[in-house]
Amino acid sequence: MLAVGLSLYSLRQQRRLASRLGRRATSEPAASPASALQHVGVVRFNPYHDTGGDYSFAVALLDAAGAGVVISGLYHRDRCRVYAKPVSAWDSSYQLTDEERDAIDRARG
């Protein structure tokens, strides 16, 4: 019963805030700007043959125009290295590994 009361109170507060901001309350999300994070691609892989499991990764975080960053983490038994490369128009000025390219392709859809 307490949860229902708190939910109704929260909804009332949201409507008050929306009216103070000059907008009506709606359940639809606001449109995201083109520069907002909209595309994510993740690839897990094993770059070394002497370790078990896919502990390494490449993650592409991109906006609607394909601009953002691709982050790679390479895991080995005695070290873990992390790299970041800028991405613009679905490509990077830095040389991309196959896994980083795959992460960008997955983010692109």
Secondary structure, 3 states (H helix, E strand, C coil): CHHHHHHHHHHHHHHHHHHHCCCCCCCCCCCCCCCCCCEEEEEEECCCCCCCCCCEEEEEEECCCCCEEEEEEEEECCEEEEEEEEEECCECCCCCCHHHHHHHHHHHC
